[in-house]
């Protein structure tokens, strides 16, 4: 019997009304703002009303470095939420919204998989409730107002060579990385070189995901540095007088979205910064609200633990007071073998030696996460080709590091396949074993923070930065931004900046190509190696296989 596709499984889901899902978390109907029958936004009034309650336990799901073999971090996040509910716990999940760019490029979807999915799967992977469009519009409104200000006399004396605010769109389009605007004559403004980033890399996205209220949102938007004058003094978004209108555009987008899993458990899906080019976590509003109304909240951070989990701990938790009780680190036998040097076409064959050779990547992530003072459990996301000997090899390796690995079959069996992990995670969370702390202090220099992440998390020997970059960091420190955390933009495929270098390499260096100050979001973006903040499409984009069939159903999302 063949397996059904993710979209076929999602289409057969017996969904409850969103009011019924809200009732499981005691959210009154009047505080659910419905988008159809199966998704809704949670009102700001309700969010405000639960602020005095105690927090539940926060569980972070992260993973090893991604490989073409697949890891299944979101699938495990969803499955674990279902598993906790299966064993009688009051649990919710919090994940990010899907960006259109990778859905039509590489991934084809981002709602979990198999029998551990969030539904409505098609809508979540496409326009959903319009949050990303609102972010794109707010960002580009500011872009338009900057150029308009310069056109109408430039009373702020902006140096057109030092306009740092680019434009964004929610699509992978390498042709827009570097552009010249305002060509065509005097009436079109003053030509200048600029470019586009993908929406998930926008500082507005980061701000929406870190803001705690509409007032906080507008204040952060106002703090965005959009340009500099000839004397290098900054020009802020509030100087352009765009922060109010941007807040209006983002008013509804600020409210978390509530949907459900295939097993009708509550899921908050809100915000979506990538972890390789941004901070990689869903919104603080969603996570903080879920913690007030659920006893256990399972959330994820993007890509491997060297990116998403590091930023979750050093940025999101630092800025909000959140603290994870336990971390679940997702790995697969197939990925271990690929890290051990086996080609994708040979991953279905048993190979104990390759599993052993690939385990150091997993081991390094375990050590890194433990350095934040949080206990780690490994979830072995099961594939049908895994053998018991291979699984046992990973379990023994993890045990030697003082953690434990648990085989999970949620993709195939839903919550029933992840009960063992759910029970153990709840036990560890309830035991309050975590002693969480970020790995660097606020009051050290920005370059020292970069070095700590590069050396302690990536295991690099050195950070390579030219005098221009080092001086820029010192200028920001002198301007009062030295206490900000750093947000590393780096390839997700390796601990190094070389995406082809798998395993657990050391003795490498981390070259910094550029640094960007996100004064509104509250961090400094450090762009390393060849990473791009506007991805391109692959040679055969997923969009070639996405279409409507004869029945009017969407095909090709997965």
N, C-alpha and C positions, 0 to 999 in steps of 0.2 A: 504494500500500500504506500503510495507516494505521499509526501508531506504537502499540506496546503501552503500557499504563499501567505505572507503576512497580511496582505491586503484582503485576501479571501477570508482569512480568520477574522479580521477586523469587521468585514462586511456582515458576517454572520453573528456578531455580538448582540446579545440581548441587553440593550442599554436601558437603564432606568432614567426617569426624568431628572433633570439637574436639581430640581427641588428636593427629590428623594436623596440624592447624594449629599446635598447641603445639610439635610436633616441628620445625617450620620455624624456630623460635626456640630450639631446644634446651631446651624446658621439659619435664621428665620427666612421664610420665602421673600419677605419684603426687602431683604438685604442682598438678594441675588438678582442681578441685572441680566436677564437672559438674552443670549444670542442664539435663537432657535430653542429647541427642546433639550439639547444635550450639552450645552456649555453656557457659562455665565461668568460675569465679573462680580467680585465680592465688594460690597459698598465700603467706602471710606468710613462711614458712620459705624458700621459693624466692627471694622478694624480698630477704630478708636475705643469702642466699648469693651474690648477684651484685653486692653493693654495692662490692666492691673493683675491679670492672672499669672500663675506660675508657668514656667516653661516646661515642656516635655523634654524627652531625650532626643538629641540630634545625632543622626547617623549619617556619615559621609561615605558615599560610594565613589571610588576612584579606580584606577587600572594601571597595568603595565603600559609601556610605550606601544601604541597601536601598530599592528602589522596587517598586511593583506589577508592574513589568516583569520582575522576577526577576534574581538574580545567580548563585546556585548555588555558594555557598562550600563547603558540606559535600560536594556532588557533586564539586567540584574537589579537595577534600582526599582523598576516596576515590580519584578517578581518578589523582591524582598518586602516591599510594601504589602503586596497581596499575602505573602507568607506570614507576616506579623498579624494581619487581620485574621488569617486562617487559624492561628493559635490563640485567638481571643483578645488580641491587643487592639487598642484604638489607635490606628496608625494612618498617616497620610504621606504621600510622596510629593516632592517639589523638584521639578525638572525645568529645563530651559525650553523655549520655543524654537522651532526649526527655522533656519534661514533659507530663503528660496535659492540662494546661490549654490550651496552644496547639494540641496535636494535635486536640482537640475544638472548638477555637475558630477560629483563623485558618489554621494551617499544614497540618493533616491528616497530619503526619509529619515526621521529621527524620533520615532515614537515607541521605541522598543521593538520586539519581534516575537514571532511564534505566539505562545499563549501567555506572554507577559508584555502586553501592549497597553498604551493609552488610546482611548477612542473619544471622539471621532478621528481616526487616524488620517484620513485624507485631508480634512480641514485643518488639523493641527500642522500638517506638513506643508500646507499651502498658505492662504491668507489669514487663517484662524480668525481672531477678533480684530485684526487691523493694527496691532501694536507696532509692528515693524514699519508699517506705512506711516504711522504717526511720528515715529522717531525719525524716519527719513525726511518727512516734511518739515519737522521742527529744525533739524540740522540744516537743511537746505534753505529754509527761511533765513537763518542767520547768515548763510553764505550770500544770499541775495541782498540782504540789508547791509552787509559790509561793502560790497561792490557799489551799491546804491549810494551809500554815504560818501565814498570816494568820488563818485560821479558828480554829486551835488555839492562840491566845494571842499570836502575833506576837512571839516572844521577840527577833527581830532588829530589832524596832521599824521595820519597813518603813512608809514613808509611802505609803498606798494611792493617793494622787494621783500618785505618782512611780514606779509600776510601769511599766517600759519594755518588758518582754518581752510580746510579743503572741502570738497563736496562728497556725498555718499550716495550709493544706491544698493539695493538688496539683491545683487546679482553678481556673479563672477564675470568680470569683463576687463581683461588685461589691457585692452586698447585705451582704457581711461586712466591708467596709472599716472601718466604724465600728459597733460594737455595745456594748450594755450587758450585762454578765454578772451572775449571782447574784441575779436577781430572784426573787420568790416566797416570801420570808420568811426568818427567822433561820437555819433549817436549811440553806439554800442558800449561806450566806456573806454577804459584804458587797458590795453592788452597786458596780460601778465601770465606767467607760467604757474600752473597749479596742478591739481589732479583729483582723482576720486579714490576713496576707500570703500570697502564693503560696509554696509550699515552696521553690522555687528562689531566693527572696529571703531565706530563713532564714539566720541566722548559722551555724547548724549545718551547712547545706549548704556554706557557705564554708569552715568549719573542716575538714570532711571532705575538701574538695578541696585544702586547703593543708597538712594534717597529714602528717608524714613517718613516723609510727609510732603504735601504739596508745597508748604513753605520752605522746607529743606530743599525740595526740587528746584524751586525758583532761585533760591540763594546759590545753590551749586551752579545752575545755568549761568547766573550772573557772574560767577567767578571764572568762567571760561576765558582764557587768554586767546584772542583771535588774531592779534597782530602786534607789531612793535613800531614805535616812532623812530625817527632818525637818531635820537639820543638813547635808544634801546629801552625806553620805558614802555611797559605793557599797555595794551588797549584791551579792555574787558568787554564781554558780551553786554553787561549792563551799560557800558558807555555807548554802545550801539543802540541801546533801548529795545533789545530783542527778547530779553528774558521773560517779560510778561506774556507776550504773544506765544512764545515757545511753550510756556507752561499751560496756556489754554489748549494748544494742540495736543499736549501730553496728558491732559486732565484724566481722560478715561483710560488711557494706556497705563497710568500709574496703578490702577486697580487690578489685583491679581485675577487670573482666569482659573475657574474651577471646572474640571472635567472628571472623567472616571476611567478606571482600568477595565479590562475585559471582565473582571470579577466584581465590578460595581463598587470598587473602593475609591475614596476621594483622591484626586490628583490636582495639585496646583501647577500650572504651566505658565511661566511668566518670565520674560526677559530672555536674552540669548547671546551674550558676548562669547566669542570664541576664546578658548584658553591659549591657543598658540599666538594670537595677536592682540588679545585683550585679557580681562581677568577671569573669564571662564565659569562664572557662577550665575545661577538664577537670582531673581530679585530678593533683596532683603525684606521687602514688603511681604512677599509670599512666604518666605521661610519663617520670618518672625511671627506672622499671623498664624501659620500652621502650628508652630510650637505652643501657641496659647490655647489651641482648641483640640490638639491631638496629644496623646501620651508619648508617641514615637513619631518622628519625622525623618523620612529617608530622603536625602538629597544627593545630587551628584555634582562633580566638578569635571570640566572637560578634559579630554585626552588623558595622557598618563599623569601619574602622581607628581612627576617633576614639573609639570605645568599647572594643571587645574588644582590639585590638592595644595601645592605650595602657595598658590594665590588665594585659595579659600582660607588657608590658615593665616598667611601674612598680610592679606588685604581685607577680605570680607570679615573674618572674625576679629581682626585687630580694630576695625573701624566700627563694629556694631556690638561688641561684647558677646557675640555668639561663641559657643564652645562645644565642639563635637565630643560625644561620649565614647564613640568607637568608630573606626574606619574599616570599611570593607574594600579589599583590594582585589579586583577582578582579573583573572588570568585564564588562559585556555591552554590545553595540552598542545594544540596546533601552533599557537604563538610561541610556546617554549621551544618547540622543534624548529620553528623558523628562526628564532633567535640563536638556535644552535647550528644554523647554517644549512638547513634543509630547504629545498625548493618547494614552492607551493604545490606543485603537481605530485610531490611525494609525501605530503603530510598525512595521507590516509594510512600509511604503512607504520606498523609499530617500530619505534626506534628509541629505546631507553637512553642510549648514549646521547642522542640529540636533545632529548628532554633535559638530561643533566647538564649538557653544555649550554642550554638556553636559560636555565634557572637563575643564574646570577643577575639577569635583568630584574626578575621578580624580587630577588633578595635585596638588591639595592633599594628598590622602592619601599620594601618593608622597613629597612633601616632608616630611610629618610623620613617616613611617616612617624615612626617611633620617636625620632628626634624632636618632634613637636609635643611629646608627652602623651600620646594617645595610643591605646591598644589597637592592634591590627588583626583582622581575620581575613584569610584569603578565600575567595569564592572561586572554585574551579568551575567555570561555565562549561557544561558538558556538551560535547559533540558526539555523534553516533560512532565515529571512527576511533574514539578514545578507548584504550584498553585498560584493564584493571591494573596491570603492572605499571603503565605510564602514570596513571593517577596516583598510585602508591608512591612512585618516585617523587612526585611533587609534594605529597603530604609529608614524606620523610624529610625532604629538604627544608620545608617550612618549619617543621617541628624542631629541627636543629637550630633554627634562628629564634626559637622561643615563642613562635606563634603557631597557629593551626590552620590547616586548609580543609575546606569542606566541599564535597562534590555537590553541584546544584543542577537540577534538571527542569528548571522553570520554563525554559523555552518550549520544551516538549509537553510538560505536565502541569504548567501553571503553578499555583501556590503549593500544591501537594508535593512538587518536586524541590521545594526550597524550605521545607519546614525545619529541617535540621539547622540550617544556617540562621533562620529567623529566631529559633529558640536560643541558640548560642549568643547571637547578637543582643537579644533582649536581656539575657542573663548578664552579659558583660556591662551593658549600659546601666542596668539596675544596680550593679555592684559599685558603680561610680569609681572606676579604676583610673580614669583619665586625670592627668595633671597638665592640662594644655597650656602652652606658651608659644608665641611666635619665635622664630629662630634668630631674629635680630631686634635690637632696640630702636626706638624712634630717634634717639639723639646722636647716633653715629652718622658719618657723612654718607651721601648718596652713593659715592663710589664704593665705600666699604660695604654697603648693603648689597650692591651688585656683586661684589667679590664673594660675600658670604653665600649667596644663592649659587653662584657659579662653582665655588669650591666645595661647599657642603652638600648641595643637591646634585649638581652635574658632575662633581668630582674633577673639575678642571684644575690645571696647575696655574693658569694665569688668565686674566681678562685683558684683552688688547683694545686700547682706546687711544685715539690720537689727542693731541693737545687741544684741538678745538672742542672735542667732546668733554674732556676733563674740565676745561674752562667754563663750558656751558653749565655743567653741573655745579661748579663753584658759584657761578652767577646766580643760579636759582637758590642755592643755599643762602647767599647774601641777601636775597630778596624775601627770605622767610619760608622757603619751601623745603628746607633741609630735613624736616621731620617726616616728610611723606615716605610711604613705602614705594618699592620699585615693582613694576609690572613687566616681566621679561617676555619679549616677543621672540619666539624661537621655534624651530621645527619641532613638531610633536613626535617624530619618528625615532628620535635618538636622544640620549643624554647629551650628546655633542650638538654642534650646529651643522653637522653633516648628516642629512637624512638617511644616508645609506649605511651608516655605522651602527649596527644593532648590538645587542648584548649589554655589557656593563663596562664600557671603555673608561680608562682614566689616562692621565698624562696629556690631555688635550688642552687647547686654549679656546676661549670664547671671544670672538671679535665683535665689537660693537660698531654697527654701521651708522646709527642715528639715535638720538634721544629726543623725546617729546614730553613736554610738561602738560599734564592733564590736571590743571589747577581746580577745575570744578569737580571732577571725579575724586581727586585727592590722591593721585599717584603719578610717578614718572615712568613713562613707557620707554623701555630699553630695547631697541630693535637689533637683533643679533644675526650675524651671518646673512644668508640670502632670503630670509623670511619676508613675505609680501603682505601688506595690509589691504591689498586688492588682489584676491586670488584670480587665477585664470581657469578656464574650462579644460578638462582633459581631452585627449585626441578623440575619444568616443564618449561624449557627455551622456549622463543618465537621461537627459531630456529627449534623446533620440528614441527612447523606448517608452516615454510617458505619453498616453493618449486616452481618448474616450473610445470604448468599444461600442458595438452595435446596440447594446442595451443602455448606453449612456453612462456606464460606470467608468471610473478612472482605472487605468491599468499602468503599471510601471513603477509605482511607488512601492518601496519595500523597507 
